[in-house]
Structures are given as C-alpha cells and as structure tokens.
Amino acid sequence: MFAVLKTGGKQYRVQAGDVLRVEKLAADAGEKVQFNDVLMLGGDKTVLGVPFVADAAVQAEVIDQIKGDKVIHYVRRRRKHSSKRTKGHRQQLTLLRVTDILADGAGKSGVKAAIGAGSVSGAAVAAAAPKAEKKAAAPKKEAAPKAEGGDDLKKLSGVGPALEKKLHEAGVTSFAQIAAWTDEDVAAMDEKLSFKGRIEREGWIEQAKELAK
C-alpha cells in the first residue's frame, strides 16, 4: 500500500519504511507525527481525495533535523559590471521514516499532526495550537483639526494634505504669513520641513502674495 501526501507545498509518494526529507517540522528526533493531507491511497484499491482522502493519514517517526545541500547564487546589479554579490543558502529539513499508512481512523489515532515550517494544513495548525485571542481593533486616527481662520495651503504648488499639516504644526496657517517670509524665514522653514530649496523652486512666496489678495 502506498500514499501520496502533501507537506510544505510539495507532494510525496511514500510506503511504510520509506525515509524521506521534508521541509522542517516542529518536532524533535524520536517523536511520531501524522500527515493528514493525503491526496491518494493506492494498492489493492485506489482512493482519490477531493482534494484529500477523508480520515486517512500517514504516520512517521522523526529521525533528525538536518540541513539540505548548500545552494550558491550570484546577485548582479544592472549597469554595474563590477558589482557582484555571492549568496548561499541551506534549507532546513526534517529527516523522517514512514511507519504506517492509515486508510481510516486518522482522527482517533492520538498522534500529533505534523506542523511547523512544513505545516500540512491550516486545520491541523488550528487543532494543535491554542486559539489566538482576537486583537482589539486599533482606534482610527482622527484627522488633524483644520486651523481656525486659516487658508487652504494646498492651493500652493506641491503642497498636499501631509505637507499642509506640517505647515500648520510649524504655525503657518495663512497665505499672508508665507507672503511676508524673509530669506531667513525661508532658510529656517527649509531646515524645519527638510526640503531645502523647494520653497524657491515652487515659488510659494509669489503664489502666496497672489492668493492673499
């Protein structure tokens, strides 16, 4: 009898006694785990799952936690002919031996489901792990109140809601204030809002004088 199981996004055809490597499971060496996502059972009678075979499972014993072969690849940057970075990776795996294939009775076997990095299904994880408490909904941030008697500073070129809010926080609420800025005021505001030269490039002072009329 053989079975086709799914774990870690991959499918494996296994028989009792087979030794295979799967993506890392949350289990220690010597523990027994059960794969509940069985896609097919074969032998004297073939059973196909829709998508999984009901109440069927594959049981296995964990031999060890290992790492796969080292994979090396290179990262190159476009238009940088001399720029190259070497990266290596070793996938964490679980080595196990298949001990039994159950055509039915998986739910009453008492063997813990294989979960972790190689989780077989969301249902298995939900059954094995305690239910997480629902996080309280974060309170919605209230919109910043508009300055009373202030002008709509978004009429200035390049000023959006976020920048208008920064200007209000800096005490700037009207076109008249901007129209009266001196070179020292412009330099100080450039430093405060972290966009040096933008005030002159966008012509805020000239625009403010026209809008203030």
MDTraj code that builds the backbone (N, CA, C; nanometers):
import mdtraj as md
import numpy as np

residues = "MET PHE ALA VAL LEU LYS THR GLY GLY LYS GLN TYR ARG VAL GLN ALA GLY ASP VAL LEU ARG VAL GLU LYS LEU ALA ALA ASP ALA GLY GLU LYS VAL GLN PHE ASN ASP VAL LEU MET LEU GLY GLY ASP LYS THR VAL LEU GLY VAL PRO PHE VAL ALA ASP ALA ALA VAL GLN ALA GLU VAL ILE ASP GLN ILE LYS GLY ASP LYS VAL ILE HIS TYR VAL ARG ARG ARG ARG LYS HIS SER SER LYS ARG THR LYS GLY HIS ARG GLN GLN LEU THR LEU LEU ARG VAL THR ASP ILE LEU ALA ASP GLY ALA GLY LYS SER GLY VAL LYS ALA ALA ILE GLY ALA GLY SER VAL SER GLY ALA ALA VAL ALA ALA ALA ALA PRO LYS ALA GLU LYS LYS ALA ALA ALA PRO LYS LYS GLU ALA ALA PRO LYS ALA GLU GLY GLY ASP ASP LEU LYS LYS LEU SER GLY VAL GLY PRO ALA LEU GLU LYS LYS LEU HIS GLU ALA GLY VAL THR SER PHE ALA GLN ILE ALA ALA TRP THR ASP GLU ASP VAL ALA ALA MET ASP GLU LYS LEU SER PHE LYS GLY ARG ILE GLU ARG GLU GLY TRP ILE GLU GLN ALA LYS GLU LEU ALA LYS".split()
xyz = np.array([
    [0.0849, -0.1197, 0.0000],
    [0.0000, 0.0000, 0.0000],
    [0.0881, 0.1242, 0.0000],
    [0.0491, 0.2233, -0.0799],
    [0.1241, 0.3479, -0.0820],
    [0.0264, 0.4649, -0.0686],
    [0.0835, 0.5815, -0.0418],
    [0.0019, 0.7013, -0.0284],
    [0.0775, 0.8187, -0.0898],
    [0.0005, 0.9173, -0.1339],
    [0.0579, 1.0433, -0.1812],
    [0.0154, 1.1506, -0.0821],
    [0.1133, 1.2090, -0.0127],
    [0.0830, 1.3100, 0.0884],
    [0.1361, 1.4459, 0.0450],
    [0.0835, 1.5463, 0.1102],
    [0.1258, 1.6835, 0.0801],
    [0.1776, 1.7483, 0.2071],
    [0.2965, 1.8087, 0.1984],
    [0.3524, 1.8836, 0.3111],
    [0.4528, 1.9847, 0.2586],
    [0.4547, 2.1025, 0.3185],
    [0.5496, 2.2059, 0.2774],
    [0.5332, 2.2484, 0.1336],
    [0.4108, 2.2371, 0.0777],
    [0.3873, 2.2765, -0.0605],
    [0.4349, 2.1744, -0.1621],
    [0.4775, 2.0546, -0.1178],
    [0.5251, 1.9506, -0.2086],
    [0.4466, 1.8220, -0.1862],
    [0.4513, 1.7328, -0.2844],
    [0.3824, 1.6043, -0.2752],
    [0.4857, 1.4911, -0.2756],
    [0.4577, 1.3880, -0.1968],
    [0.5499, 1.2745, -0.1847],
    [0.4705, 1.1438, -0.1951],
    [0.5245, 1.0496, -0.2736],
    [0.4673, 0.9151, -0.2809],
    [0.5459, 0.8274, -0.1835],
    [0.4790, 0.7724, -0.0839],
    [0.5504, 0.7019, 0.0228],
    [0.4870, 0.5661, 0.0510],
    [0.5702, 0.4778, 0.1066],
    [0.5266, 0.3486, 0.1567],
    [0.5841, 0.3310, 0.2968],
    [0.5306, 0.2378, 0.3725],
    [0.5825, 0.2107, 0.5065],
    [0.7298, 0.1704, 0.4960],
    [0.8143, 0.2326, 0.5773],
    [0.9573, 0.2053, 0.5760],
    [1.0390, 0.3043, 0.4962],
    [0.9734, 0.3884, 0.4146],
    [1.0471, 0.4876, 0.3358],
    [1.1086, 0.5937, 0.4253],
    [1.2276, 0.6398, 0.3866],
    [1.2938, 0.7513, 0.4548],
    [1.2931, 0.8697, 0.3592],
    [1.2422, 0.9830, 0.4045],
    [1.2370, 1.0996, 0.3169],
    [1.2689, 1.2266, 0.3935],
    [1.3023, 1.3299, 0.3162],
    [1.3324, 1.4607, 0.3723],
    [1.2216, 1.5563, 0.3319],
    [1.1661, 1.6270, 0.4300],
    [1.0606, 1.7242, 0.4035],
    [1.1013, 1.8572, 0.4657],
    [1.0311, 1.9618, 0.4298],
    [1.0597, 2.0915, 0.4898],
    [1.0373, 2.0840, 0.6401],
    [1.1155, 2.1601, 0.7147],
    [1.1254, 2.1458, 0.8592],
    [0.9897, 2.1410, 0.9302],
    [0.9761, 2.0430, 1.0188],
    [0.8569, 2.0259, 1.1010],
    [0.8878, 2.0640, 1.2454],
    [0.7852, 2.1002, 1.3185],
    [0.8004, 2.1348, 1.4601],
    [0.7942, 2.0069, 1.5424],
    [0.9017, 1.9308, 1.5396],
    [0.9075, 1.8039, 1.6136],
    [1.0532, 1.7699, 1.6407],
    [1.0778, 1.7001, 1.7519],
    [1.2125, 1.6594, 1.7894],
    [1.2408, 1.5169, 1.7413],
    [1.3681, 1.4839, 1.7350],
    [1.4078, 1.3489, 1.6952],
    [1.3438, 1.2465, 1.7888],
    [1.2889, 1.1400, 1.7302],
    [1.2244, 1.0354, 1.8087],
    [1.0744, 1.0527, 1.8215],
    [1.0237, 1.1719, 1.7923],
    [0.8793, 1.1944, 1.8010],
    [0.8083, 1.1326, 1.6811],
    [0.6808, 1.1018, 1.7015],
    [0.5979, 1.0474, 1.5953],
    [0.4999, 1.1555, 1.5516],
    [0.4872, 1.1748, 1.4212],
    [0.3974, 1.2771, 1.3677],
    [0.3047, 1.2134, 1.2653],
    [0.1982, 1.2857, 1.2354],
    [0.0968, 1.2332, 1.1425],
    [0.0633, 1.3381, 1.0368],
    [0.0714, 1.2961, 0.9108],
    [0.0356, 1.3830, 0.7983],
    [-0.1099, 1.3544, 0.7606],
    [-0.1940, 1.4554, 0.7715],
    [-0.3366, 1.4367, 0.7459],
    [-0.3795, 1.4740, 0.6047],
    [-0.2923, 1.5430, 0.5315],
    [-0.3271, 1.5807, 0.3944],
    [-0.2830, 1.4697, 0.2994],
    [-0.3669, 1.3694, 0.2829],
    [-0.3388, 1.2561, 0.1946],
    [-0.4194, 1.2742, 0.0669],
    [-0.3501, 1.2854, -0.0457],
    [-0.4161, 1.3098, -0.1733],
    [-0.4650, 1.1822, -0.2404],
    [-0.3978, 1.0704, -0.2080],
    [-0.4320, 0.9458, -0.2770],
    [-0.3835, 0.8264, -0.1972],
    [-0.4601, 0.7191, -0.2015],
    [-0.4196, 0.5899, -0.1460],
    [-0.4181, 0.4893, -0.2597],
    [-0.3117, 0.4086, -0.2652],
    [-0.3001, 0.3096, -0.3714],
    [-0.2705, 0.1716, -0.3146],
    [-0.2933, 0.0705, -0.3951],
    [-0.2728, -0.0680, -0.3511],
    [-0.3771, -0.1561, -0.4148],
    [-0.4427, -0.2410, -0.3332],
    [-0.5493, -0.3247, -0.3863],
    [-0.6643, -0.2396, -0.4390],
    [-0.6867, -0.1262, -0.3749],
    [-0.7934, -0.0367, -0.4162],
    [-0.7415, 0.1060, -0.4147],
    [-0.7637, 0.1771, -0.5242],
    [-0.7164, 0.3152, -0.5350],
    [-0.8259, 0.4108, -0.4882],
    [-0.7855, 0.5030, -0.3997],
    [-0.8794, 0.6034, -0.3488],
    [-0.8208, 0.7413, -0.3759],
    [-0.8978, 0.8239, -0.4458],
    [-0.8543, 0.9588, -0.4768],
    [-0.9253, 1.0581, -0.3851],
    [-0.8497, 1.1538, -0.3325],
    [-0.9081, 1.2544, -0.2438],
    [-0.9706, 1.3684, -0.3210],
    [-1.0653, 1.4383, -0.2558],
    [-1.1320, 1.5523, -0.3191],
    [-1.1297, 1.6719, -0.2229],
    [-1.0197, 1.7422, -0.2035],
    [-0.8878, 1.7083, -0.2586],
    [-0.8124, 1.6062, -0.1732],
    [-0.8580, 1.5833, -0.0467],
    [-0.7895, 1.4895, 0.0418],
    [-0.8796, 1.3709, 0.0744],
    [-0.8165, 1.2582, 0.1031],
    [-0.8906, 1.1385, 0.1410],
    [-0.9368, 1.1541, 0.2852],
    [-1.0686, 1.1416, 0.3054],
    [-1.1262, 1.1632, 0.4375],
    [-1.0757, 1.0604, 0.5388],
    [-1.0320, 1.1094, 0.6547],
    [-0.9910, 1.0285, 0.7698],
    [-0.8699, 0.9399, 0.7414],
    [-0.7943, 0.9695, 0.6348],
    [-0.6725, 0.8943, 0.6044],
    [-0.5516, 0.9751, 0.6513],
    [-0.4412, 0.9058, 0.6768],
    [-0.3211, 0.9741, 0.7245],
    [-0.1980, 0.8886, 0.7008],
    [-0.0831, 0.9546, 0.7083],
    [0.0460, 0.8866, 0.7009],
    [0.1207, 0.9204, 0.8295],
    [0.1645, 0.8173, 0.9007],
    [0.2386, 0.8383, 1.0247],
    [0.3870, 0.8131, 1.0008],
    [0.4689, 0.8924, 1.0693],
    [0.6138, 0.8809, 1.0506],
    [0.6852, 0.9156, 1.1798],
    [0.8082, 0.8653, 1.1914],
    [0.8922, 0.8948, 1.3072],
    [1.0044, 0.9881, 1.2652],
    [1.0252, 1.0946, 1.3419],
    [1.1295, 1.1915, 1.3101],
    [1.2657, 1.1318, 1.3465],
    [1.3547, 1.1275, 1.2476],
    [1.4903, 1.0763, 1.2704],
    [1.5824, 1.1881, 1.3177],
    [1.5771, 1.3027, 1.2491],
    [1.6674, 1.4129, 1.2850],
    [1.6238, 1.5395, 1.2120],
    [1.6719, 1.6537, 1.2636],
    [1.6560, 1.7814, 1.1955],
    [1.7872, 1.8106, 1.1239],
    [1.7826, 1.8298, 0.9927],
    [1.9047, 1.8445, 0.9132],
    [1.8953, 1.9684, 0.8246],
    [2.0036, 1.9904, 0.7498],
    [2.0053, 2.0969, 0.6506],
    [2.0353, 2.0372, 0.5137],
    [1.9754, 2.0958, 0.4109],
    [1.9979, 2.0486, 0.2757],
    [2.1329, 2.0942, 0.2225],
    [2.1612, 2.0553, 0.0993],
    [2.2870, 2.0948, 0.0358],
    [2.2917, 2.2463, 0.0177],
    [2.4118, 2.3009, 0.0236],
    [2.4292, 2.4446, 0.0091],
    [2.4061, 2.4859, -0.1355],
    [2.3251, 2.5897, -0.1517],
    [2.2956, 2.6441, -0.2839],
    [2.3582, 2.7828, -0.2916],
    [2.4370, 2.8078, -0.3954],
    [2.5042, 2.9359, -0.4129],
    [2.4498, 3.0055, -0.5368],
    [2.4174, 3.1331, -0.5225],
    [2.3762, 3.2098, -0.6395],
    [2.4368, 3.3490, -0.6310],
    [2.4378, 3.4161, -0.7437],
    [2.5027, 3.5459, -0.7535],
    [2.3985, 3.6540, -0.7795],
    [2.4197, 3.7683, -0.7157],
    [2.3328, 3.8837, -0.7347],
    [2.4134, 3.9908, -0.8070],
    [2.3682, 4.0270, -0.9250],
    [2.4373, 4.1304, -1.0022],
    [2.3457, 4.2514, -1.0158],
    [2.4056, 4.3694, -1.0195],
    [2.3290, 4.4922, -1.0359],
    [2.3359, 4.5377, -1.1812],
    [2.2235, 4.5815, -1.2332],
    [2.2201, 4.6273, -1.3717],
    [2.3132, 4.7463, -1.3913],
    [2.3815, 4.7437, -1.5035],
    [2.4714, 4.8522, -1.5440],
    [2.5885, 4.8722, -1.4478],
    [2.6108, 4.7741, -1.3608],
    [2.7251, 4.7791, -1.2694],
    [2.8073, 4.6523, -1.2943],
    [2.8906, 4.6559, -1.3971],
    [2.9575, 4.5347, -1.4431],
    [3.0492, 4.4730, -1.3382],
    [3.1008, 4.5558, -1.2487],
    [3.1940, 4.5033, -1.1490],
    [3.1255, 4.4736, -1.0157],
    [2.9930, 4.4932, -1.0102],
    [2.9213, 4.4734, -0.8841],
    [2.8588, 4.3350, -0.8823],
    [2.9046, 4.2501, -0.7929],
    [2.8531, 4.1137, -0.7824],
    [2.8572, 4.0701, -0.6372],
    [2.7497, 4.0067, -0.5916],
    [2.7444, 3.9586, -0.4534],
    [2.7082, 3.8107, -0.4533],
    [2.7812, 3.7329, -0.3774],
    [2.7575, 3.5888, -0.3678],
    [2.6732, 3.5589, -0.2443],
    [2.5675, 3.4812, -0.2631],
    [2.4798, 3.4454, -0.1518],
    [2.4651, 3.2934, -0.1473],
    [2.4656, 3.2397, -0.0259],
    [2.4482, 3.0962, -0.0076],
    [2.3280, 3.0664, 0.0803],
    [2.2707, 2.9485, 0.0638],
    [2.1529, 2.9106, 0.1430],
    [2.1516, 2.7596, 0.1631],
    [2.1144, 2.7179, 0.2870],
    [2.0938, 2.5762, 0.3165],
    [1.9552, 2.5612, 0.3781],
    [1.8672, 2.4919, 0.3079],
    [1.7298, 2.4752, 0.3527],
    [1.7230, 2.3841, 0.4751],
    [1.6470, 2.4249, 0.5755],
    [1.6272, 2.3416, 0.6935],
    [1.5242, 2.2334, 0.6618],
    [1.5597, 2.1092, 0.6931],
    [1.4767, 1.9940, 0.6583],
    [1.4576, 1.9028, 0.7792],
    [1.3575, 1.8168, 0.7690],
    [1.3345, 1.7133, 0.8693],
    [1.3472, 1.5777, 0.8024],
    [1.4326, 1.4930, 0.8599],
    [1.4516, 1.3577, 0.8089],
    [1.3607, 1.2643, 0.8891],
    [1.2756, 1.1874, 0.8189],
    [1.1822, 1.1007, 0.8907],
    [1.1637, 0.9679, 0.8183],
    [1.1099, 0.8703, 0.8941],
    [1.0836, 0.7366, 0.8400],
    [0.9343, 0.7087, 0.8513],
    [0.8730, 0.6702, 0.7395],
    [0.7296, 0.6393, 0.7376],
    [0.7078, 0.5078, 0.8118],
    [0.6162, 0.5113, 0.9089],
    [0.5910, 0.3908, 0.9890],
    [0.4595, 0.3232, 0.9548],
    [0.3589, 0.4023, 0.9138],
    [0.2280, 0.3411, 0.8900],
    [0.1452, 0.4309, 0.7982],
    [0.0567, 0.3675, 0.7221],
    [-0.0386, 0.4396, 0.6370],
    [-0.1779, 0.3983, 0.6811],
    [-0.2582, 0.4945, 0.7220],
    [-0.3930, 0.4679, 0.7711],
    [-0.4949, 0.5035, 0.6643],
    [-0.5769, 0.4042, 0.6261],
    [-0.6836, 0.4313, 0.5298],
    [-0.8028, 0.4985, 0.5974],
    [-0.8157, 0.4782, 0.7285],
    [-0.9221, 0.5437, 0.8051],
    [-0.8795, 0.5490, 0.9522],
    [-0.9578, 0.6205, 1.0318],
    [-0.9279, 0.6284, 1.1740],
    [-0.8198, 0.7273, 1.2113],
    [-0.7847, 0.8185, 1.1201],
    [-0.6777, 0.9139, 1.1491],
    [-0.7145, 1.0064, 1.2644],
    [-0.8429, 1.0412, 1.2725],
    [-0.8845, 1.1342, 1.3760],
    [-0.8777, 1.0772, 1.5163],
    [-0.8738, 0.9433, 1.5290],
    [-0.8724, 0.8795, 1.6610],
    [-0.7362, 0.8179, 1.6948],
    [-0.6356, 0.8460, 1.6134],
    [-0.5057, 0.7808, 1.6328],
    [-0.4311, 0.8342, 1.7546],
    [-0.4541, 0.9599, 1.7903],
    [-0.3847, 1.0189, 1.9044],
    [-0.2452, 1.0687, 1.8737],
    [-0.1995, 1.0579, 1.7498],
    [-0.0668, 1.1055, 1.7106],
    [-0.0785, 1.2519, 1.6687],
    [0.0159, 1.3342, 1.7137],
    [0.0068, 1.4766, 1.6844],
    [0.0303, 1.5042, 1.5367],
    [-0.0413, 1.6052, 1.4863],
    [-0.0295, 1.6415, 1.3456],
    [0.1062, 1.7060, 1.3188],
    [0.1572, 1.6826, 1.1988],
    [0.2850, 1.7422, 1.1579],
    [0.2619, 1.8894, 1.1266],
    [0.3193, 1.9765, 1.2083],
    [0.3012, 2.1195, 1.1888],
    [0.4361, 2.1892, 1.1961],
    [0.4336, 2.3175, 1.1674],
    [0.5560, 2.3966, 1.1744],
    [0.5897, 2.4524, 1.0387],
    [0.7202, 2.4597, 1.0086],
    [0.7620, 2.5134, 0.8801],
    [0.7068, 2.4294, 0.7669],
    [0.6859, 2.2999, 0.7899],
    [0.6279, 2.2124, 0.6890],
    [0.4844, 2.1799, 0.7220],
    [0.4073, 2.2793, 0.7659],
    [0.2686, 2.2581, 0.8093],
    [0.1863, 2.1946, 0.6990],
    [0.1085, 2.0916, 0.7342],
    [0.0308, 2.0202, 0.6338],
    [-0.0993, 2.0883, 0.6016],
    [-0.1577, 2.1597, 0.6959],
    [-0.2842, 2.2263, 0.6675],
    [-0.3172, 2.3250, 0.7764],
    [-0.3966, 2.4231, 0.7412],
    [-0.4394, 2.5209, 0.8394],
    [-0.5235, 2.4572, 0.9472],
    [-0.6012, 2.3521, 0.9111],
    [-0.6863, 2.2861, 1.0090],
    [-0.6027, 2.2170, 1.1152],
    [-0.4917, 2.1549, 1.0728],
    [-0.4057, 2.0857, 1.1685],
    [-0.3425, 2.1843, 1.2649],
    [-0.3007, 2.2995, 1.2113],
    [-0.2395, 2.4006, 1.2965],
    [-0.3406, 2.4526, 1.3974],
    [-0.4640, 2.4754, 1.3503],
    [-0.5671, 2.5280, 1.4384],
    [-0.6007, 2.4287, 1.5486],
    [-0.5973, 2.2975, 1.5165],
    [-0.6299, 2.1968, 1.6156],
    [-0.5177, 2.1797, 1.7172],
    [-0.3934, 2.1988, 1.6746],
    [-0.2805, 2.1752, 1.7629],
    [-0.2459, 2.2964, 1.8479],
    [-0.2665, 2.4159, 1.7949],
    [-0.2272, 2.5371, 1.8660],
    [-0.3469, 2.5984, 1.9352],
    [-0.3265, 2.6624, 2.0517],
    [-0.4382, 2.7304, 2.1197],
    [-0.4891, 2.8451, 2.0350],
    [-0.6166, 2.8716, 2.0464],
    [-0.6760, 2.9791, 1.9673],
    [-0.6193, 3.1127, 2.0118],
    [-0.5758, 3.1879, 1.9157],
    [-0.5192, 3.3197, 1.9462],
    [-0.6312, 3.4171, 1.9788],
    [-0.6049, 3.5007, 2.0773],
    [-0.7047, 3.5998, 2.1131],
    [-0.7138, 3.7050, 2.0036],
    [-0.8362, 3.7460, 1.9774],
    [-0.8563, 3.8466, 1.8743],
    [-0.7997, 3.9796, 1.9219],
    [-0.7206, 4.0376, 1.8343],
    [-0.6611, 4.1661, 1.8697],
    [-0.7685, 4.2746, 1.8647],
    [-0.7646, 4.3589, 1.9633],
    [-0.8605, 4.4687, 1.9653],
    [-0.8341, 4.5603, 1.8469],
    [-0.9431, 4.6005, 1.7846],
    [-0.9288, 4.6875, 1.6676],
    [-0.8626, 4.8178, 1.7077],
    [-0.7600, 4.8540, 1.6329],
    [-0.6878, 4.9773, 1.6642],
    [-0.7784, 5.0967, 1.6394],
    [-0.7820, 5.1899, 1.7310],
    [-0.8688, 5.3074, 1.7108],
    [-0.8235, 5.3864, 1.5899],
    [-0.9209, 5.4319, 1.5145],
    [-0.8886, 5.5093, 1.3951],
    [-0.8333, 5.6446, 1.4358],
    [-0.7297, 5.6852, 1.3645],
    [-0.6694, 5.8139, 1.3925],
    [-0.7625, 5.9250, 1.3457],
    [-0.7864, 6.0177, 1.4342],
    [-0.8714, 6.1300, 1.3979],
    [-0.7923, 6.2274, 1.3112],
    [-0.8630, 6.2806, 1.2140],
    [-0.7980, 6.3762, 1.1254],
    [-0.7600, 6.5009, 1.2041],
    [-0.6458, 6.5559, 1.1708],
    [-0.5991, 6.6749, 1.2414],
    [-0.6960, 6.7905, 1.2173],
    [-0.7378, 6.8602, 1.3212],
    [-0.8324, 6.9699, 1.3031],
    [-0.7707, 7.0816, 1.2199],
    [-0.8520, 7.1372, 1.1339],
    [-0.8036, 7.2451, 1.0479],
    [-0.7899, 7.3725, 1.1294],
    [-0.6844, 7.4458, 1.1051],
    [-0.6616, 7.5683, 1.1816],
    [-0.7753, 7.6664, 1.1583],
    [-0.8282, 7.7196, 1.2665],
    [-0.9404, 7.8122, 1.2567],
    [-0.8952, 7.9404, 1.1871],
    [-0.9734, 7.9830, 1.0899],
    [-0.9432, 8.1056, 1.0189],
    [-0.8260, 8.0936, 0.9249],
    [-0.7715, 7.9731, 0.9061],
    [-0.6564, 7.9551, 0.8188],
    [-0.6970, 7.9407, 0.6734],
    [-0.5989, 7.9604, 0.5836],
    [-0.6231, 7.9453, 0.4402],
    [-0.6002, 7.8008, 0.3985],
    [-0.6476, 7.7690, 0.2790],
    [-0.6257, 7.6358, 0.2224],
    [-0.4873, 7.6340, 0.1581],
    [-0.3872, 7.5921, 0.2357],
    [-0.2488, 7.5961, 0.1870],
    [-0.2227, 7.4964, 0.0747],
    [-0.3158, 7.4034, 0.0510],
    [-0.2973, 7.3057, -0.0574],
    [-0.3073, 7.3707, -0.1950],
    [-0.3479, 7.4978, -0.1983],
    [-0.3521, 7.5699, -0.3255],
    [-0.2129, 7.6054, -0.3737],
    [-0.1155, 7.5999, -0.2837],
    [0.0229, 7.6256, -0.3234],
    [0.0770, 7.5064, -0.4010],
    [0.1610, 7.5322, -0.4981],
    [0.2179, 7.4261, -0.5810],
    [0.3009, 7.3297, -0.4964],
    [0.2717, 7.1999, -0.5083],
    [0.3489, 7.0980, -0.4384],
    [0.3063, 7.0740, -0.2957],
    [0.2001, 7.1382, -0.2493],
    [0.1538, 7.1200, -0.1110],
    [0.0323, 7.0274, -0.1103],
    [0.0443, 6.9148, -0.0407],
    [-0.0663, 6.8216, -0.0240],
    [-0.1125, 6.8212, 0.1207],
    [-0.2039, 6.7297, 0.1555],
    [-0.2551, 6.7237, 0.2927],
    [-0.1457, 6.7039, 0.3970],
    [-0.0474, 6.6157, 0.3682],
    [0.0584, 6.5881, 0.4654],
    [0.1461, 6.7108, 0.4880],
    [0.1823, 6.7778, 0.3790],
    [0.2685, 6.8958, 0.3920],
    [0.1924, 7.0123, 0.4563],
    [0.0625, 7.0225, 0.4255],
    [-0.0183, 7.1272, 0.4882],
    [-0.0227, 7.1064, 0.6398],
    [-0.0322, 6.9801, 0.6821],
    [-0.0345, 6.9502, 0.8250],
    [0.0965, 6.9924, 0.8907],
    [0.2106, 6.9666, 0.8238],
    [0.3402, 7.0072, 0.8786],
    [0.3501, 7.1593, 0.8912],
    [0.2956, 7.2289, 0.7915],
    [0.2986, 7.3750, 0.7968],
    [0.2143, 7.4265, 0.9135],
    [0.0978, 7.3643, 0.9343],
    [0.0150, 7.4043, 1.0486],
    [0.0879, 7.3805, 1.1797],
    [0.1560, 7.2646, 1.1888],
    [0.2298, 7.2339, 1.3115],
    [0.3430, 7.3342, 1.3345],
    [0.3943, 7.3912, 1.2234],
    [0.5013, 7.4912, 1.2350],
    [0.4446, 7.6314, 1.2595],
    [0.3102, 7.6407, 1.2697],
    [0.2482, 7.7704, 1.2989],
    [0.2117, 7.8508, 1.1761],
    [0.2247, 7.7905, 1.0563],
    [0.1924, 7.8612, 0.9314],
    [0.0511, 7.8210, 0.8891],
    [-0.0408, 7.9176, 0.8904],
    [-0.1809, 7.8855, 0.8586],
    [-0.2404, 7.9736, 0.7498],
    [-0.1685, 8.0752, 0.7041],
    [-0.2274, 8.1670, 0.6063],
    [-0.1277, 8.2021, 0.4965],
    [-0.1840, 8.2484, 0.3832],
    [-0.1005, 8.2921, 0.2721],
    [-0.0254, 8.4203, 0.3086],
    [-0.0847, 8.5009, 0.3930],
    [-0.0205, 8.6269, 0.4317],
    [0.1102, 8.6019, 0.5050],
    [0.1124, 8.4962, 0.5875],
    [0.2364, 8.4642, 0.6584],
    [0.3465, 8.4258, 0.5606],
    [0.3106, 8.3431, 0.4627],
    [0.4114, 8.2979, 0.3652],
    [0.4573, 8.4139, 0.2782],
    [0.3634, 8.5028, 0.2400],
    [0.3980, 8.6165, 0.1548],
    [0.4967, 8.7109, 0.2245],
    [0.4958, 8.7101, 0.3575],
    [0.5837, 8.8016, 0.4332],
    [0.7153, 8.7377, 0.4721],
    [0.7431, 8.6143, 0.4285],
    [0.8678, 8.5472, 0.4662],
    [0.9894, 8.6219, 0.4119],
    [1.0922, 8.6297, 0.4936],
    [1.2217, 8.6833, 0.4508],
    [1.3131, 8.5669, 0.4120],
    [1.4336, 8.5997, 0.3645],
    [1.5294, 8.4941, 0.3293],
    [1.5618, 8.4077, 0.4508],
    [1.5702, 8.4719, 0.5689],
    [1.5982, 8.3959, 0.6902],
    [1.4822, 8.3033, 0.7249],
    [1.3591, 8.3501, 0.7037],
    [1.2417, 8.2667, 0.7299],
    [1.2397, 8.1457, 0.6370],
    [1.2720, 8.1701, 0.5103],
    [1.2731, 8.0605, 0.4116],
    [1.3771, 7.9558, 0.4499],
    [1.4979, 8.0015, 0.4897],
    [1.6038, 7.9086, 0.5281],
    [1.5633, 7.8285, 0.6514],
    [1.5008, 7.8946, 0.7472],
    [1.4590, 7.8256, 0.8684],
    [1.3494, 7.7234, 0.8391],
    [1.2551, 7.7602, 0.7511],
    [1.1463, 7.6681, 0.7178],
    [1.1965, 7.5502, 0.6342],
    [1.2936, 7.5777, 0.5451],
    [1.3552, 7.4681, 0.4684],
    [1.4170, 7.3660, 0.5623],
    [1.4864, 7.4162, 0.6646],
    [1.5526, 7.3275, 0.7602],
    [1.4504, 7.2514, 0.8442],
    [1.3436, 7.3199, 0.8837],
    [1.2421, 7.2590, 0.9695],
    [1.1632, 7.1514, 0.8960],
    [1.1301, 7.1753, 0.7678],
    [1.0473, 7.0814, 0.6907],
    [1.1302, 6.9850, 0.6067],
    [1.2621, 6.9990, 0.6085],
    [1.3540, 6.9059, 0.5399],
    [1.3293, 6.8979, 0.3903],
    [1.3111, 7.0128, 0.3245],
    [1.3078, 7.0118, 0.1780],
    [1.3753, 7.1383, 0.1250],
    [1.5062, 7.1412, 0.1401],
    [1.5837, 7.2595, 0.1053],
    [1.5642, 7.3001, -0.0412],
    [1.5376, 7.4290, -0.0608],
    [1.5249, 7.4840, -0.1954],
    [1.3875, 7.4710, -0.2568],
    [1.2976, 7.3946, -0.1949],
    [1.1677, 7.3708, -0.2575],
    [1.0804, 7.4961, -0.2587],
    [1.0893, 7.5745, -0.1518],
    [1.0066, 7.6944, -0.1428],
    [1.0365, 7.7886, -0.2593],
    [1.1660, 7.8053, -0.2905],
    [1.2033, 7.8926, -0.4012],
    [1.1688, 7.8294, -0.5356],
    [1.1932, 7.6972, -0.5488],
    [1.1644, 7.6302, -0.6763],
    [1.0159, 7.6372, -0.7112],
    [0.9304, 7.6161, -0.6107],
    [0.7863, 7.6157, -0.6354],
    [0.7286, 7.7578, -0.6388],
    [0.8063, 7.8553, -0.5918],
    [0.7582, 7.9927, -0.5924],
    [0.6441, 8.0178, -0.4959],
    [0.6571, 7.9648, -0.3743],
    [0.5486, 7.9779, -0.2762],
    [0.5203, 8.1238, -0.2401],
    [0.6243, 8.2012, -0.2222],
    [0.6037, 8.3396, -0.1770],
    [0.5243, 8.4182, -0.2815],
    [0.5604, 8.4051, -0.4095],
    [0.4885, 8.4758, -0.5159],
    [0.3441, 8.4267, -0.5249],
    [0.3262, 8.2935, -0.5126],
    [0.1909, 8.2391, -0.5175],
    [0.1089, 8.2889, -0.3984],
    [0.1709, 8.2915, -0.2798],
    [0.1000, 8.3344, -0.1589],
    [0.0568, 8.4811, -0.1700],
    [0.1409, 8.5647, -0.2305],
    [0.1052, 8.7058, -0.2464],
    [-0.0191, 8.7203, -0.3347],
    [-0.0252, 8.6378, -0.4424],
    [-0.1417, 8.6435, -0.5311],
    [-0.2658, 8.5888, -0.4613],
    [-0.2502, 8.4792, -0.3882],
    [-0.3661, 8.4167, -0.3210],
    [-0.4154, 8.4963, -0.2025],
    [-0.3263, 8.5766, -0.1436],
    [-0.3648, 8.6559, -0.0264],
    [-0.4453, 8.7788, -0.0625],
    [-0.4481, 8.8167, -0.1922],
    [-0.5206, 8.9362, -0.2339],
    [-0.6711, 8.9155, -0.2200],
])
top = md.Topology()
chain = top.add_chain()
for i, resn in enumerate(residues, 1):
    res = top.add_residue(resn, chain, resSeq=i)
    for name in ("N", "CA", "C"):
        top.add_atom(name, md.element.get_by_symbol(name[0]), res)
traj = md.Trajectory(xyz[None], top)
